[in-house]
Every structure is written in C-alpha cells, then in structure tokens.
Amino acid sequence: MKKIIDLNNGTFRINFGFSLFVAFFIFCLTPSEIFSREIEVCKEKCNFSSIQSAINSASPGDIIRVRKGLYQEGMISISKPLVLEGSTGVVLDGLKEKHVLDIRSNNVTIRGFSITGSGVSDTSEYAGIHAEKIKFCAIENNTFEDNAYAIYLAEVEDCVVRRNTSSGNAINEVSGGNGIHLWSSKAIRIEGNELKKHRDGIYLEFSSNLKIEENFSHDNIRYGMHFMFSSDNDFRGNRFENNSAGVAVMYSKNILIENNRFEDNWGDSSYGLLLKEISDSILTKNAFVHNTVAIFADGCNRNYFTHNDLKDNGWGVRILGNSESNQFVQNEFKENVFDISTNTKHSTNSFKENYWDSYDGYDLDLDKFGDIPHKPVHFFGYWVVVYPFLMVLYNSPVVNFLQAIEKAFPIVTPIDLEDPKPKMRGHV
C-alpha cells in the first residue's frame, strides 16, 4: 500500500511498510540511545551527591554536570563513554590513594575541574587523570595541584589535551612525576597548557603523530619537554623558560621544531635544546635567549636549522664531531660568548648566509653578504670544549692576546668550519 504526500506542490512517494518498520525500530530504542541525558551532582538537593555513583548510574553518552563543592572520593573510575563537566569551584580530591580519575573507556571528555591529591609511589605512576588503551578522549580546562603526574596517557589514540594548568609536587628527579606524560600513544594534540614544578613538564616516549602547540612549560626540575624514541612529531609556538634544561629530543627523526622560545635555562649541564641522535628534522624560527647552551647536538645527522635567533647565550651551538651533514642557513647569532664550538677539527656540517655579530668583514659588491668567509669557531672556544677547566681563563690577558693573534692570523684556528657567505645585517 502506498501513501501520497503533497508538500510545497511536490509529490513524494513513501513506502508505508518501510515507515512502519522505522517507527517500530525507534520505539524499541531506549531514551538514552536516542538522546543523552544530563545528570546533576551536588552536595544538596540533587539525585546524586557522589560523582562515582552518578557515573555508575549513567548510560553511555550521558553528560554529568558536577556543581561547586569538595568531592573526596578517592579514585573515580570511568568505564563508559560520557562527558564529565565541572562548574566553577569543583574540587576532586584523590586522598593520596591512587589516580584521582581513571579513564578506561573510549569517547570520554573531562573538563572544568580542580584535581588534587593523587597517590605517590615508587612503583606506580599515579596521576590526576590516567587513561590507558582508549581512543577519542578530551581533557580540557582543568587545574591540577599536588599530583605526582598531572595527566598520564598510555597506549592512547586520537585525544586532545587542551588548556589545562598544572603545578606539580616534584622535589627531585627521583620522586617527582611529569606534567603531561605520554607512553606509546599517537595522534594526540597537546595545546595551550601551562606546566610547572614537575620533573619534566611534558614527557613523550614511543609516541608519534603528535601536535604540541602553544604550551608554557617553566620552572621544572629537569626538562620543560623530553622526547624519547618519538618520531614524526611537530611542536610549534611553545615557551620553555627557567627549567634546569629547556627541551631534550632524543633518538627520534622527522621532527618539526618551529617558532618556539627557549629562555633562561641555566646550569652547569643546561641547554635550551638538547638534540641526541636526531636526524632528518627541521628547526626553524625558534628563539634561544639566555641559555647556558642554546643548541647542543650529539650524534645528529641531516638536520636543517634556519631562521633561528640565538642571542645572549653562553654557547650558541655546541655540535660534536659525531654529528654530520647538518645545515645552518640564515640564522642569527648575537651577543653569545661563543657562537659555535665543536670537539673536532674537521666537519661535514655546513653554515651559510648566517648573521654573525662578531663578523668584521666587508661587502664591497653591496650584495648584503660578506666578501670573505667567517670562521665562527675561535681558538679559545675550541680548547675550552676539549679542556673545560680552561674557562677560568676567559677574558684573561693571555686569552685576549691569543684572540688578537687569531684575528691577525686566522690560520692558527685549528677548525675548518666556516660560513663562506655571512649575512651583513640581521633583522631589526
């Protein structure tokens, strides 16, 4: 049997039997399968005063809204898809037991909470929010205080960690945890977070296809960010300030490091950026200011450094002899104690069209590049790398005399590294 419907002078034919089937199918679905419910949790006059009891009663896809108050429930476990949303003034206290929130389901969103009091253990990585073997999570707009780890993701995919703030409780490298910790995870976006007083602000191990953007990591005990065995990742627009060392990128390849700022990372073994066994990566438009060593390269090959600013550092670039075929093109070196240092006399690394404020050559053909090469590795700088204790002689009459001889007779410098076409003027 057919039913004819006229609508806007048009005729539509609908199979009446098929319509009955659709109506019957919808009738058989439960309300939670058609529409998500909103469940309210509060201390008074709500159906639920406990977050865990609300989660246990919720159906997949429900939204749980938690009203202002202190919720001391120990570890809260989430094993179904849902949204957990806190209003202003909601505090979750894990009572120093285990994780404060433990996610064991795909499609979970957590936002708007103040999360405190994870457990501390020598054998377990307890966190404010812990997630393992899940996909499609969102952790955003939360504040973390006094947790060992703030956010710990293990074997997690396709998640976003956005606009969270964390102040850790790390006292030393052994007892402290990390702000955002990823292990064996992929396709994670880490955006706009502030991380401080952890062991490492951000730690990544065996993780790939990450986008790490606009984060501020500062005042951490070890690194602002630490990569280990994590290839094919991008990090852009981040700030790493006043950490024992800014960022360490180790045993990885195909990394894009763009438009980041590394500043005030001081210490005997401190770096703005430490590169260890890194290859086939691009480092561009980064600023390195007030670091003991701006860039330290150990065992790095075929990387491209361009349009970076290195200013007022102890060393601009320290590149060891086991690093080969790296290119430094159109970078700017200003007011560093030593622009370049190395521990080898022969190098396959190339420097071209960089600006050096120590260059005192000339440009007779007015092409804005120097007419004679610049040798950025100085006599004393070379020997300080080989024998660090010689640094006590810096600015002594003997060293000043040797530097004067070097300017008059550049052949005394035992390094063949040079910039054949130095830029005459840096950007303003």
Secondary structure, 3 states (H helix, E strand, C coil): CEEEEEECCEEEEEEHHHHHHHHHHHHHCCHHHHCCCEEEECCCCCCECCHHHHHHHCCCCCEEEECCEEEECCCEEECCCEEEEECCCEEEECCCCCCCEEECCCCEEEECCEEECCCCCCCCCCEEEEEECCECCEEECCEEECCCEEEEEECCEEEEEECCEEECCCCCCCCCCCCEEEECCEEEEEECCEEECCCCCEEEECCECCEEECCEEECCCCEEEEEECCCCEEEECCEEECCCEEEEEEEEECEEEECCEEECCCCCCCEEEEEEEEECCEEECCEEECCCEEEEEECCECCEEECCEEECCCEEEEECCCCECCEEECCEEECCCEEEECCCCCCCCEEECCEECCCCCCCCCCCCECCCCECCCCHHHHHHHHCHHHHHHCCCHHHHHHHHHHHHCHHHCCCCCCECCCECCCCC
